[in-house]
Amino acid sequence: MSGTNLGDILPGGKFAWHRFDSTKSEHYSQKLLYRMVNDRNPVLPLMENKYTAREIVQRLGGCALPKLHYWSTDVKVKLDWDTLPKRCVIKTNHWSGDTLFIMDNGEKPLNGVARKFRLRSRGDNRYLVIRNGKDQHGKPWPRWRIQWALSRTLGKDFPAPLEWGAYTIKPRGVMIEELLVDETDSLPSDWKVHVFHGKAGFIQHDIGRMTTHAQSIYTLQGQKIIQTNGRWSEEGTPENIVPILGEEGIKSLIEVAENLASEIDYSRVDLFRVKGEWVFGEYTNYHNSAHPQSDEWEALAGKLWHTQPQTRDEE
């Protein structure tokens, strides 16, 4: 990146890479930065808003939504715990990460969540899995502390003002959704489709969210795309996702994602596979806050995200 001083970061930026580099203007991350600075499409805050995104999905159709148990814009959070399912997800509609609580108080604990007393590290997933009042790291989370954390988050702006669609979400509120699990009673895998001008470009697959996070990207036929300098480890990710999803599963994944992102030039559509059905997770319009990706990712996505979408079919 050109420039080394934090003082030349773009207005509203937070990270060292939040700066333009004219030598890489065709790269994916630079086009994402351009969106952050210039794109004020009113649909962006609606998609980033985890509550109003549900309305978009309901209108467009094509996939299921997690059941919504609760929604409130009361800034002083006070939950009726006795009426909540023993398993559910508690989060705010404008934030991600460290105030997302996965409540796991069923008769048996979720599979695949290691519970071991230790200090959390920077590399740990920020989601907290609460069972019997403690997270997976052994830290106590009584009900009052969860409510306090949620109230505190509602009072805070999204940490990166440059991510306009997330930063401007109003009103802010707390929502509680059903907890999705797969056939092994584990948290389902992440399937993310990057959609450019209404057409899927590639599939992103993340594993080990609660253990060791690994990530790979795949062609629309299911073959892993080689990344020589990927940001995340690819250890344990499959070489081909056809044996996992099947050709029809990949086809339906692409169709669902393209439909859900049909009204915008680019979005990452996050989905879960539950009992053979695609369930909506969220929209992500500022992937990794425009952190540069692998050389292969930058070139591929930068080419797909052009200003004249009609030319894609002609290539």
C-alpha positions as CSV (number, residue, x, y, z in Angstrom):
1,M,0.0,0.0,0.0
2,S,1.2,3.5,-0.7
3,G,1.9,5.5,2.4
4,T,2.9,4.3,5.8
5,N,1.5,6.9,8.1
6,L,-1.8,6.3,9.9
7,G,-2.6,9.9,9.2
8,D,-3.3,9.2,5.5
9,I,-6.0,6.7,6.2
10,L,-9.3,7.6,4.5
11,P,-11.8,9.6,6.5
12,G,-13.8,7.3,8.7
13,G,-11.2,4.5,8.3
14,K,-9.8,2.5,11.2
15,F,-7.2,0.1,9.8
16,A,-3.9,0.6,8.1
17,W,-5.2,-0.7,4.8
18,H,-8.0,1.9,4.6
19,R,-6.2,3.9,2.0
20,F,-6.3,4.0,-1.8
21,D,-3.5,2.6,-3.9
22,S,-3.6,3.8,-7.5
23,T,-1.4,1.0,-8.6
24,K,-4.0,-1.6,-7.5
25,S,-7.2,0.1,-8.6
26,E,-8.4,-3.0,-10.3
27,H,-8.0,-5.1,-7.2
28,Y,-11.1,-6.4,-5.3
29,S,-10.1,-4.7,-2.0
30,Q,-9.6,-1.4,-3.7
31,K,-13.0,-1.5,-5.3
32,L,-14.5,-2.4,-2.0
33,L,-12.8,0.7,-0.5
34,Y,-14.3,2.8,-3.4
35,R,-17.7,1.5,-2.3
36,M,-17.0,2.5,1.3
37,V,-16.2,6.0,0.3
38,N,-18.6,6.7,-2.5
39,D,-21.5,4.2,-2.5
40,R,-24.6,5.6,-0.7
41,N,-27.1,3.1,-2.1
42,P,-30.0,3.2,0.5
43,V,-30.3,-0.6,0.3
44,L,-26.9,-1.1,1.9
45,P,-28.0,-0.2,5.5
46,L,-31.1,-2.3,5.0
47,M,-29.0,-5.3,4.0
48,E,-26.3,-4.8,6.7
49,N,-29.1,-4.4,9.4
50,K,-29.6,-7.9,10.6
51,Y,-33.3,-7.2,11.4
52,T,-34.4,-5.4,8.1
53,A,-32.3,-7.9,6.1
54,R,-34.9,-10.5,7.1
55,E,-37.6,-8.4,5.4
56,I,-35.6,-8.3,2.2
57,V,-35.2,-12.1,2.3
58,Q,-38.9,-12.6,2.9
59,R,-39.7,-10.3,0.0
60,L,-37.3,-12.0,-2.5
61,G,-38.0,-15.5,-1.3
62,G,-36.1,-18.6,-2.2
63,C,-34.7,-19.7,1.2
64,A,-35.7,-20.1,4.8
65,L,-35.1,-17.7,7.7
66,P,-34.2,-18.6,11.3
67,K,-37.2,-18.2,13.5
68,L,-37.3,-14.8,15.2
69,H,-38.2,-15.1,18.9
70,Y,-37.7,-11.5,20.0
71,W,-37.0,-8.0,18.7
72,S,-36.8,-4.8,20.8
73,T,-35.3,-1.3,20.3
74,D,-35.3,-0.6,24.1
75,V,-31.8,0.6,24.9
76,K,-32.1,-0.7,28.4
77,V,-32.1,-4.4,27.7
78,K,-34.2,-6.5,30.0
79,L,-35.0,-10.0,28.6
80,D,-37.8,-12.3,29.8
81,W,-35.4,-15.3,30.2
82,D,-38.1,-17.7,31.3
83,T,-39.8,-17.5,27.9
84,L,-36.7,-17.9,25.8
85,P,-35.8,-21.3,24.2
86,K,-32.9,-23.0,25.9
87,R,-31.0,-22.8,22.7
88,C,-31.1,-19.5,20.8
89,V,-28.9,-16.7,19.4
90,I,-28.9,-13.2,21.0
91,K,-27.4,-10.3,19.1
92,T,-27.8,-6.7,18.2
93,N,-28.8,-5.8,14.6
94,H,-25.9,-3.4,13.9
95,W,-22.9,-5.2,15.4
96,S,-21.0,-8.5,14.8
97,G,-18.7,-10.6,16.9
98,D,-18.1,-9.9,20.5
99,T,-21.7,-9.4,21.6
100,L,-23.3,-12.4,19.8
101,F,-24.3,-14.9,22.4
102,I,-25.1,-18.5,21.5
103,M,-27.2,-19.8,24.3
104,D,-26.6,-23.6,24.7
105,N,-28.7,-24.7,27.7
106,G,-30.3,-27.8,26.2
107,E,-30.2,-31.2,27.8
108,K,-27.0,-32.0,25.9
109,P,-24.3,-29.5,25.0
110,L,-23.6,-28.7,21.3
111,N,-21.1,-30.9,19.6
112,G,-17.9,-29.4,18.4
113,V,-17.5,-26.6,21.0
114,A,-14.5,-27.2,23.1
115,R,-14.9,-26.0,26.7
116,K,-11.7,-25.3,28.4
117,F,-10.8,-22.6,31.0
118,R,-8.3,-20.2,29.4
119,L,-7.9,-16.6,28.5
120,R,-9.2,-15.7,25.1
121,S,-6.7,-14.8,22.4
122,R,-6.9,-12.5,19.5
123,G,-7.2,-15.4,17.2
124,D,-10.3,-16.9,18.9
125,N,-13.7,-16.6,17.4
126,R,-15.5,-13.7,19.2
127,Y,-18.8,-15.5,19.4
128,L,-19.6,-16.7,22.9
129,V,-21.3,-20.0,23.6
130,I,-23.0,-19.8,26.9
131,R,-23.9,-22.9,28.9
132,N,-24.9,-22.9,32.5
133,G,-23.8,-19.2,32.8
134,K,-20.3,-19.6,31.4
135,D,-18.8,-19.2,28.0
136,Q,-16.6,-21.8,26.3
137,H,-13.5,-20.2,27.9
138,G,-14.9,-20.5,31.4
139,K,-15.8,-16.8,31.9
140,P,-19.0,-16.3,33.9
141,W,-21.8,-14.7,32.0
142,P,-24.8,-14.3,34.4
143,R,-27.9,-12.9,32.8
144,W,-27.4,-9.4,34.1
145,R,-24.0,-9.3,32.5
146,I,-25.3,-10.4,29.1
147,Q,-28.0,-7.7,29.3
148,W,-25.4,-5.1,30.3
149,A,-23.2,-6.0,27.4
150,L,-26.1,-5.8,24.9
151,S,-27.2,-2.4,26.3
152,R,-23.6,-1.1,26.1
153,T,-23.3,-2.2,22.5
154,L,-26.6,-0.5,21.5
155,G,-25.1,2.7,22.8
156,K,-22.0,2.3,20.6
157,D,-21.5,3.2,16.9
158,F,-20.2,0.5,14.6
159,P,-16.4,0.7,15.0
160,A,-15.5,1.4,11.4
161,P,-17.4,4.6,10.2
162,L,-16.0,3.9,6.7
163,E,-18.4,1.0,6.5
164,W,-21.3,3.4,5.9
165,G,-24.0,0.8,5.5
166,A,-23.3,-0.7,8.9
167,Y,-22.4,2.6,10.6
168,T,-25.7,4.3,9.8
169,I,-28.1,1.5,10.9
170,K,-31.1,2.9,12.8
171,P,-32.8,2.0,14.9
172,R,-30.6,-0.3,16.9
173,G,-32.1,-3.2,18.7
174,V,-31.7,-6.6,20.2
175,M,-32.9,-9.7,18.3
176,I,-33.1,-13.3,19.3
177,E,-33.3,-16.0,16.7
178,E,-33.4,-19.8,16.8
179,L,-30.1,-21.6,17.0
180,L,-29.5,-23.6,13.8
181,V,-27.8,-27.0,14.1
182,D,-26.8,-29.6,11.6
183,E,-27.5,-33.4,11.7
184,T,-24.7,-33.9,14.1
185,D,-26.1,-31.4,16.6
186,S,-23.2,-29.0,15.8
187,L,-23.2,-25.5,14.6
188,P,-23.6,-25.7,10.8
189,S,-20.8,-24.8,8.4
190,D,-20.6,-21.4,6.8
191,W,-21.3,-21.2,3.0
192,K,-20.8,-17.8,1.5
193,V,-21.4,-16.8,-2.1
194,H,-19.8,-13.7,-3.6
195,V,-22.3,-12.3,-6.1
196,F,-21.4,-9.7,-8.7
197,H,-24.0,-7.9,-10.7
198,G,-26.5,-10.6,-9.9
199,K,-24.3,-13.5,-10.8
200,A,-22.3,-15.7,-8.5
201,G,-18.6,-15.4,-8.9
202,F,-17.2,-17.9,-6.4
203,I,-18.1,-19.8,-3.2
204,Q,-16.4,-19.3,0.2
205,H,-16.4,-22.1,2.7
206,D,-15.3,-21.6,6.3
207,I,-14.8,-24.4,8.8
208,G,-13.7,-24.6,12.5
209,R,-15.4,-21.4,13.6
210,M,-15.2,-22.7,17.2
211,T,-11.8,-24.4,16.9
212,T,-9.2,-23.5,14.4
213,H,-10.7,-21.3,11.7
214,A,-9.8,-22.3,8.1
215,Q,-11.2,-20.8,4.8
216,S,-11.0,-21.6,1.1
217,I,-12.7,-20.4,-2.0
218,Y,-14.2,-22.5,-4.8
219,T,-15.3,-22.3,-8.4
220,L,-19.0,-22.6,-9.2
221,Q,-18.3,-26.2,-10.1
222,G,-17.0,-26.9,-6.6
223,Q,-13.2,-27.0,-7.2
224,K,-10.9,-25.3,-4.8
225,I,-9.2,-22.2,-6.2
226,I,-5.5,-22.1,-5.4
227,Q,-4.5,-19.2,-3.3
228,T,-0.7,-18.7,-3.0
229,N,-1.0,-16.1,-0.2
230,G,-4.4,-16.6,1.4
231,R,-5.2,-14.6,4.5
232,W,-6.4,-17.6,6.5
233,S,-5.2,-21.2,6.9
234,E,-6.8,-23.7,4.5
235,E,-5.9,-26.7,6.6
236,G,-8.8,-29.2,6.6
237,T,-10.8,-27.6,3.9
238,P,-11.8,-30.0,1.1
239,E,-10.3,-29.9,-2.4
240,N,-13.8,-30.2,-3.8
241,I,-17.2,-29.4,-2.3
242,V,-19.2,-31.6,-4.6
243,P,-18.9,-34.6,-2.3
244,I,-20.3,-32.5,0.5
245,L,-23.1,-30.6,-1.2
246,G,-23.7,-32.6,-4.4
247,E,-24.1,-30.9,-7.7
248,E,-27.7,-30.1,-7.0
249,G,-26.8,-28.6,-3.6
250,I,-24.2,-26.3,-5.2
251,K,-26.7,-25.4,-7.9
252,S,-29.3,-24.5,-5.4
253,L,-26.8,-22.6,-3.3
254,I,-25.9,-20.4,-6.3
255,E,-29.5,-19.9,-7.2
256,V,-30.5,-18.8,-3.7
257,A,-27.5,-16.4,-3.4
258,E,-28.1,-14.8,-6.8
259,N,-31.7,-14.2,-6.1
260,L,-30.9,-12.6,-2.7
261,A,-28.3,-10.3,-4.2
262,S,-30.2,-9.5,-7.3
263,E,-30.8,-5.8,-6.3
264,I,-27.2,-4.7,-5.8
265,D,-23.9,-4.7,-7.7
266,Y,-22.0,-6.9,-5.2
267,S,-22.7,-8.7,-1.9
268,R,-21.5,-11.7,0.0
269,V,-24.5,-13.8,0.9
270,D,-24.0,-16.1,3.9
271,L,-26.1,-19.2,4.1
272,F,-26.4,-22.4,6.2
273,R,-27.4,-25.9,5.1
274,V,-29.8,-27.3,7.6
275,K,-31.7,-30.5,7.0
276,G,-31.2,-30.2,3.3
277,E,-32.5,-26.6,3.2
278,W,-30.7,-23.3,2.7
279,V,-31.2,-20.9,5.6
280,F,-30.2,-17.3,5.4
281,G,-27.4,-16.0,7.7
282,E,-26.7,-12.5,6.7
283,Y,-25.5,-10.1,4.0
284,T,-22.0,-8.9,4.1
285,N,-21.2,-5.9,1.9
286,Y,-17.8,-4.9,3.3
287,H,-16.0,-8.2,3.4
288,N,-13.2,-8.1,6.1
289,S,-13.5,-4.3,6.0
290,A,-11.7,-4.3,2.6
291,H,-8.6,-6.1,4.0
292,P,-6.5,-7.2,1.0
293,Q,-7.1,-10.9,0.1
294,S,-4.9,-13.3,-1.7
295,D,-3.5,-12.3,-5.1
296,E,-5.8,-14.8,-6.8
297,W,-8.9,-13.5,-4.9
298,E,-8.0,-9.9,-5.7
299,A,-7.6,-10.5,-9.4
300,L,-10.7,-12.8,-9.8
301,A,-13.1,-10.6,-7.8
302,G,-11.7,-7.4,-9.1
303,K,-12.4,-8.6,-12.7
304,L,-15.9,-9.8,-11.8
305,W,-16.8,-6.5,-10.1
306,H,-16.8,-4.2,-13.1
307,T,-18.8,-1.1,-13.9
308,Q,-20.5,-2.5,-17.0
309,P,-22.1,-5.8,-16.0
310,Q,-23.4,-6.6,-19.4
311,T,-19.9,-7.2,-20.7
312,R,-19.4,-10.3,-18.4
313,D,-21.5,-12.5,-20.6
314,E,-19.5,-11.4,-23.6
315,E,-16.1,-12.4,-22.2
